[in-house]
Amino acid sequence: MKPLYILILLLIFKISHATNNDSIDYYLNMYNFNKVISILNKKTSKTIDDYKTLGNCYYKIGDNKDAEQNYILALKIDSLDKNSLFNLGKIYYNVSEYNMSKLYFTKLYFTDTNNLYYLKQLSKINIKTRNFDIAKHQLKKIIKNNPKDINSAVNLINIYYSEHKYLTADSLINLKLADNLINKNMLNYKIKISYILDNYNDVIKYSKKYISSYNPTKSIYKLLGLSFYNINLYDSAINYLTKINRYKDSEIVCYYIGLSYFKKNDFNKSKYYFTKAIDNGVSDNVTNYYKYLAFSCDNNKEYKLAIDNFKKAYKFSKKDVFLYYLAIVYDKYYKDKKIAIKYYEKYLSQTDTNNQDYFNYSKYRLRLIKEKAHFYNDSL
């Protein structure tokens, strides 16, 4: 009778244990994590799987503190448990505790040094903590072992870009493009770096590829428009730069639209955009806006406006070249040469002769004006 009694007790225990496990699986499948936590916390003796399940459930409901505690308890049972190491590393990474995250991912990586995913997590941490040399070494190893990992390639390109190693970054991009490995971020870096390296045809080529595949950003339109300007295709420059300007006036965009119209000898439109650049100007480039506005007015035979804007350019910059421009305008368009002489003399007294042609011309005009005045007995 006694053996039968013991057998019945064992059977009841097994049924109870199976029912408990079945209910945990059921609630996990129903995403009822709070119920699973309630069931497991009632157990007086927990296994490593219980602690890991509790950690996972707490993490799912956003309770990182209790999740962390349960993963740590799991590691006390098995210090190399990969699930617990990984989740602790992830928890600390998500709250920017990168040193703690690095500790657990490093332990995890040394359980399997062939696991590139673990190495990728470490490279991300080293980027966040600006340990770029270590991150570069890790990313190179990842790319060597998995050439198709485009995200790791982009992370390495990002480091090169931040270090101003544009040629190195561009070489890596070209390798990936040759293998037809390309994504949005890769294209974006190709466009930016090509512009920095003055490879304007590449900017145009890859910007058009970007536009055909993704929603273009203002930055893409801007670099595309500026590249067209730099290869003297002013209509195309205007076309793409005005796409940005529809949303918000930008001083640099208005400036280059103005320059494009200036190069096309459309001085009314160039005046309009140089004026908008000035209205929106906050940079040190305002001097150039006034300069080209003055040139536009000069070409439009609006000499008083040209003089006003050259004066403003001189006021902002104190550059002696604007004294020369003022002397030229007064000399060319006004019969009375007294003011022209004043600006020629002021220019000659202040210039450091960086522009020898301007210097020589100023001396030549002064001598000619004074000789002519002496001939006609004019008093200057």
C-alpha positions as CSV (number, residue, x, y, z in Angstrom):
1,M,0.0,0.0,0.0
2,K,2.9,2.4,0.9
3,P,4.5,2.2,-2.6
4,L,1.2,2.9,-4.2
5,Y,0.8,6.0,-2.0
6,I,4.2,7.3,-2.9
7,L,3.4,6.7,-6.6
8,I,0.2,8.7,-6.4
9,L,2.1,11.6,-4.7
10,L,4.7,11.6,-7.4
11,L,2.0,11.6,-10.1
12,I,0.2,14.5,-8.5
13,F,3.6,16.5,-8.3
14,K,4.3,15.8,-11.9
15,I,0.8,16.8,-13.0
16,S,1.0,20.0,-10.9
17,H,4.5,20.8,-12.2
18,A,3.4,20.2,-15.8
19,T,0.3,22.3,-15.3
20,N,2.4,25.2,-13.9
21,N,4.8,25.1,-16.8
22,D,2.0,24.8,-19.3
23,S,0.3,27.9,-17.7
24,I,3.6,29.9,-17.9
25,D,4.0,29.0,-21.6
26,Y,0.3,29.9,-22.2
27,Y,0.6,33.3,-20.6
28,L,3.9,34.0,-22.4
29,N,2.2,33.2,-25.7
30,M,-0.6,35.5,-24.7
31,Y,1.9,38.3,-23.8
32,N,0.5,38.3,-20.3
33,F,3.9,39.0,-18.7
34,N,2.5,40.3,-15.4
35,K,0.7,36.9,-14.9
36,V,4.0,35.0,-15.5
37,I,5.8,37.3,-13.1
38,S,3.1,36.6,-10.5
39,I,3.3,32.8,-11.0
40,L,7.1,32.6,-10.8
41,N,7.5,34.9,-7.8
42,K,5.3,32.6,-5.8
43,K,7.9,29.8,-6.2
44,T,10.1,29.4,-3.2
45,S,12.9,27.8,-5.1
46,K,13.8,29.1,-8.6
47,T,15.9,27.7,-11.4
48,I,18.1,29.6,-13.8
49,D,15.3,29.4,-16.4
50,D,12.9,31.0,-13.9
51,Y,15.2,33.9,-13.3
52,K,15.8,34.3,-17.0
53,T,12.1,34.2,-17.7
54,L,11.4,36.7,-15.0
55,G,14.2,39.0,-16.4
56,N,12.6,38.7,-19.9
57,C,9.1,39.5,-18.6
58,Y,10.2,42.5,-16.5
59,Y,12.2,43.8,-19.5
60,K,9.1,43.4,-21.7
61,I,7.0,45.6,-19.3
62,G,9.7,48.2,-19.0
63,D,10.9,47.4,-15.5
64,N,14.6,47.4,-16.2
65,K,15.6,47.4,-12.5
66,D,13.9,44.1,-11.7
67,A,14.9,42.6,-15.1
68,E,18.5,43.5,-14.2
69,Q,18.3,41.9,-10.7
70,N,16.9,38.6,-12.1
71,Y,19.5,38.3,-14.9
72,I,22.2,38.9,-12.2
73,L,20.7,36.1,-10.1
74,A,20.7,33.9,-13.2
75,L,24.5,34.6,-13.7
76,K,25.1,33.6,-10.1
77,I,24.0,30.1,-11.1
78,D,25.8,30.2,-14.5
79,S,28.2,33.1,-14.9
80,L,28.5,32.5,-18.7
81,D,24.8,32.3,-19.5
82,K,24.6,34.0,-22.9
83,N,21.0,35.1,-22.6
84,S,21.6,36.9,-19.3
85,L,24.9,38.5,-20.4
86,F,23.3,39.7,-23.7
87,N,20.2,41.2,-22.0
88,L,22.2,42.9,-19.3
89,G,24.4,44.4,-22.0
90,K,21.4,45.6,-23.9
91,I,19.7,47.1,-20.8
92,Y,22.7,49.1,-19.9
93,Y,23.2,50.2,-23.5
94,N,19.7,51.5,-23.7
95,V,20.1,53.7,-20.7
96,S,23.6,54.9,-21.9
97,E,25.6,53.2,-19.2
98,Y,28.1,52.2,-21.8
99,N,30.9,51.0,-19.5
100,M,28.5,48.4,-17.8
101,S,27.2,47.4,-21.2
102,K,30.7,46.9,-22.5
103,L,31.5,44.7,-19.4
104,Y,28.7,42.3,-20.2
105,F,29.2,42.3,-24.0
106,T,32.9,41.7,-23.6
107,K,32.2,38.6,-21.3
108,L,29.7,37.5,-23.9
109,Y,32.1,37.9,-26.8
110,F,34.8,35.8,-25.1
111,T,32.3,33.0,-24.8
112,D,32.3,32.9,-28.6
113,T,34.9,35.0,-30.4
114,N,33.6,33.9,-33.8
115,N,30.2,35.6,-33.1
116,L,30.4,38.8,-35.2
117,Y,27.1,40.0,-33.7
118,Y,28.7,40.3,-30.3
119,L,31.6,42.1,-31.8
120,K,29.2,44.5,-33.6
121,Q,27.6,45.4,-30.2
122,L,31.1,46.2,-28.8
123,S,31.9,48.4,-31.8
124,K,28.7,50.4,-31.3
125,I,29.6,50.9,-27.6
126,N,33.1,52.1,-28.6
127,I,31.7,54.5,-31.1
128,K,29.4,55.9,-28.4
129,T,32.3,56.3,-26.0
130,R,34.5,57.8,-28.8
131,N,37.0,55.0,-28.7
132,F,37.3,55.2,-32.4
133,D,40.6,53.3,-32.9
134,I,39.2,50.2,-31.1
135,A,35.9,50.6,-33.0
136,K,37.7,50.8,-36.3
137,H,39.7,47.6,-35.5
138,Q,36.5,45.8,-34.6
139,L,34.5,47.0,-37.7
140,K,37.3,46.0,-40.0
141,K,37.3,42.5,-38.6
142,I,33.5,42.3,-39.0
143,I,33.7,43.5,-42.6
144,K,36.5,41.2,-43.5
145,N,34.6,38.2,-42.2
146,N,31.2,39.4,-43.6
147,P,31.7,41.7,-46.6
148,K,28.0,42.0,-47.0
149,D,27.5,43.7,-43.6
150,I,26.6,47.1,-45.0
151,N,25.7,48.7,-41.7
152,S,29.1,48.0,-40.2
153,A,30.6,49.5,-43.4
154,V,28.5,52.6,-42.9
155,N,29.6,52.8,-39.2
156,L,33.3,52.6,-40.3
157,I,32.7,55.3,-43.0
158,N,31.1,57.5,-40.4
159,I,34.2,57.3,-38.2
160,Y,36.5,58.2,-41.2
161,Y,34.1,61.1,-42.0
162,S,34.3,62.4,-38.5
163,E,38.1,62.2,-38.6
164,H,38.1,64.1,-42.0
165,K,39.6,61.0,-43.7
166,Y,37.5,61.6,-46.8
167,L,39.7,59.7,-49.3
168,T,39.8,56.6,-47.0
169,A,36.0,56.8,-46.6
170,D,35.4,57.2,-50.3
171,S,37.6,54.2,-51.1
172,L,35.5,52.0,-48.8
173,I,32.3,53.4,-50.3
174,N,33.5,52.6,-53.8
175,L,34.4,49.0,-52.9
176,K,30.8,48.5,-51.6
177,L,29.3,50.2,-54.6
178,A,31.3,47.9,-56.9
179,D,29.8,45.0,-55.0
180,N,26.3,46.5,-55.4
181,L,26.1,46.9,-51.6
182,I,24.3,50.2,-51.2
183,N,21.7,51.8,-48.9
184,K,20.4,55.2,-48.0
185,N,23.2,56.1,-45.5
186,M,25.9,54.8,-47.9
187,L,24.5,57.0,-50.7
188,N,24.3,60.0,-48.4
189,Y,28.0,59.7,-47.4
190,K,29.0,59.2,-51.1
191,I,27.2,62.5,-52.0
192,K,28.6,64.5,-49.1
193,I,32.2,63.2,-49.5
194,S,32.1,63.7,-53.3
195,Y,31.2,67.3,-52.8
196,I,34.0,67.9,-50.2
197,L,36.4,66.3,-52.7
198,D,35.1,68.5,-55.6
199,N,33.9,65.5,-57.5
200,Y,30.8,67.3,-58.7
201,N,29.8,64.8,-61.4
202,D,29.7,62.1,-58.8
203,V,27.5,64.3,-56.6
204,I,25.1,64.7,-59.5
205,K,25.2,61.0,-60.4
206,Y,24.6,59.7,-56.9
207,S,22.1,62.4,-55.9
208,K,19.9,61.4,-58.8
209,K,20.2,57.8,-57.7
210,Y,19.2,58.8,-54.2
211,I,16.2,60.9,-55.5
212,S,15.0,57.9,-57.6
213,S,15.1,55.5,-54.6
214,Y,14.4,57.6,-51.5
215,N,12.6,60.8,-50.5
216,P,15.2,63.5,-51.1
217,T,16.2,65.8,-48.3
218,K,17.0,69.5,-48.5
219,S,20.6,68.7,-48.1
220,I,20.6,66.4,-51.2
221,Y,18.9,69.1,-53.3
222,K,21.4,71.7,-52.0
223,L,24.5,69.7,-52.8
224,L,23.0,68.8,-56.2
225,G,22.3,72.4,-57.0
226,L,25.7,73.6,-55.8
227,S,27.4,71.0,-57.9
228,F,25.6,72.1,-61.0
229,Y,26.6,75.6,-60.2
230,N,30.3,74.6,-59.9
231,I,30.2,72.9,-63.4
232,N,28.6,76.0,-64.9
233,L,25.1,74.5,-65.5
234,Y,23.3,77.4,-64.0
235,D,19.7,76.5,-65.1
236,S,20.0,73.1,-63.4
237,A,21.5,74.8,-60.3
238,I,18.5,77.2,-60.1
239,N,16.1,74.3,-60.6
240,Y,17.3,72.3,-57.7
241,L,18.2,75.2,-55.4
242,T,14.7,76.7,-55.8
243,K,13.2,73.4,-54.6
244,I,14.7,74.1,-51.2
245,N,13.8,77.8,-51.3
246,R,10.1,77.0,-51.6
247,Y,10.0,75.9,-48.0
248,K,12.3,78.4,-46.3
249,D,14.6,81.1,-47.4
250,S,18.2,80.1,-46.8
251,E,20.9,82.7,-47.1
252,I,23.4,80.4,-48.8
253,V,20.8,79.0,-51.1
254,C,19.6,82.5,-52.1
255,Y,23.2,83.5,-52.6
256,Y,23.9,80.7,-55.1
257,I,20.6,81.2,-56.9
258,G,21.6,84.8,-57.2
259,L,25.0,83.9,-58.5
260,S,23.5,81.6,-61.0
261,Y,21.3,84.3,-62.4
262,F,24.2,86.7,-62.3
263,K,26.2,84.3,-64.5
264,K,23.3,84.2,-66.8
265,N,23.3,88.0,-67.0
266,D,19.8,88.1,-65.5
267,F,20.6,91.0,-63.1
268,N,17.0,91.7,-62.0
269,K,16.6,88.2,-60.6
270,S,20.2,88.1,-59.2
271,K,19.4,91.4,-57.4
272,Y,16.2,89.8,-56.0
273,Y,18.0,86.7,-54.6
274,F,21.1,88.7,-53.3
275,T,18.7,90.9,-51.4
276,K,17.0,87.8,-49.9
277,A,20.3,86.5,-48.9
278,I,21.1,89.7,-47.1
279,D,17.7,89.7,-45.4
280,N,18.3,86.2,-44.1
281,G,22.0,86.6,-43.6
282,V,23.6,85.6,-40.2
283,S,27.0,84.4,-41.4
284,D,30.2,86.1,-42.3
285,N,29.3,85.7,-45.9
286,V,27.0,88.8,-45.9
287,T,29.9,90.8,-47.4
288,N,29.7,88.7,-50.5
289,Y,25.9,89.2,-50.7
290,Y,26.4,92.9,-50.8
291,K,29.3,92.6,-53.2
292,Y,27.3,90.7,-55.8
293,L,24.2,92.8,-55.3
294,A,26.4,95.8,-56.1
295,F,27.8,94.1,-59.2
296,S,24.2,93.3,-60.3
297,C,23.1,96.9,-59.8
298,D,26.2,98.1,-61.7
299,N,25.5,95.8,-64.6
300,N,21.9,97.1,-64.5
301,K,23.2,100.7,-64.7
302,E,21.8,101.4,-61.3
303,Y,24.9,103.1,-60.2
304,K,23.7,104.8,-57.0
305,L,22.4,101.4,-55.7
306,A,25.8,99.8,-56.7
307,I,27.6,102.5,-54.7
308,D,25.3,102.0,-51.7
309,N,25.9,98.3,-51.6
310,F,29.7,98.5,-52.1
311,K,29.7,100.9,-49.1
312,K,27.8,98.4,-47.1
313,A,30.2,95.6,-48.1
314,Y,33.1,97.8,-47.0
315,K,31.3,98.6,-43.7
316,F,30.9,94.9,-42.9
317,S,34.3,93.7,-44.0
318,K,36.7,96.7,-44.0
319,K,38.4,95.1,-47.0
320,D,40.3,97.6,-49.1
321,V,39.1,96.0,-52.4
322,F,35.7,97.7,-51.9
323,L,37.4,101.1,-51.9
324,Y,38.7,100.1,-55.3
325,Y,35.3,99.1,-56.5
326,L,33.8,102.4,-55.3
327,A,36.6,104.4,-57.0
328,I,35.8,102.5,-60.3
329,V,32.1,103.2,-60.1
330,Y,32.6,106.9,-59.3
331,D,35.3,107.1,-62.0
332,K,33.2,105.4,-64.7
333,Y,29.8,107.0,-64.2
334,Y,30.4,110.4,-62.7
335,K,31.8,113.4,-64.5
336,D,33.1,115.0,-61.2
337,K,36.2,112.9,-60.4
338,K,36.8,114.3,-56.9
339,I,35.1,111.4,-55.1
340,A,36.8,108.9,-57.4
341,I,40.2,110.4,-56.6
342,K,39.3,110.2,-52.9
343,Y,38.6,106.5,-53.1
344,Y,41.6,105.7,-55.3
345,E,43.9,107.5,-52.8
346,K,42.3,105.8,-49.9
347,Y,42.6,102.4,-51.6
348,L,46.3,103.0,-52.4
349,S,47.0,104.1,-48.8
350,Q,45.4,101.0,-47.2
351,T,46.0,98.2,-49.7
352,D,48.7,95.6,-49.0
353,T,49.0,95.2,-52.9
354,N,47.7,91.7,-52.9
355,N,46.1,92.5,-56.2
356,Q,48.9,94.1,-58.2
357,D,46.6,94.8,-61.2
358,Y,44.2,96.8,-59.0
359,F,47.1,98.7,-57.5
360,N,48.7,99.6,-60.8
361,Y,45.4,100.6,-62.4
362,S,44.6,102.9,-59.4
363,K,47.9,104.6,-59.8
364,Y,47.4,104.9,-63.6
365,R,43.9,106.4,-63.2
366,L,45.0,108.9,-60.5
367,R,47.8,110.2,-62.7
368,L,45.6,110.4,-65.8
369,I,42.8,112.2,-64.0
370,K,45.2,114.7,-62.5
371,E,47.0,115.3,-65.7
372,K,43.7,115.9,-67.5
373,A,42.6,118.3,-64.8
374,H,45.8,120.2,-65.0
375,F,45.4,120.4,-68.8
376,Y,42.0,121.9,-68.4
377,N,43.0,123.9,-65.3
378,D,40.4,122.1,-63.2
379,S,41.0,122.3,-59.5
380,L,41.1,119.0,-57.8
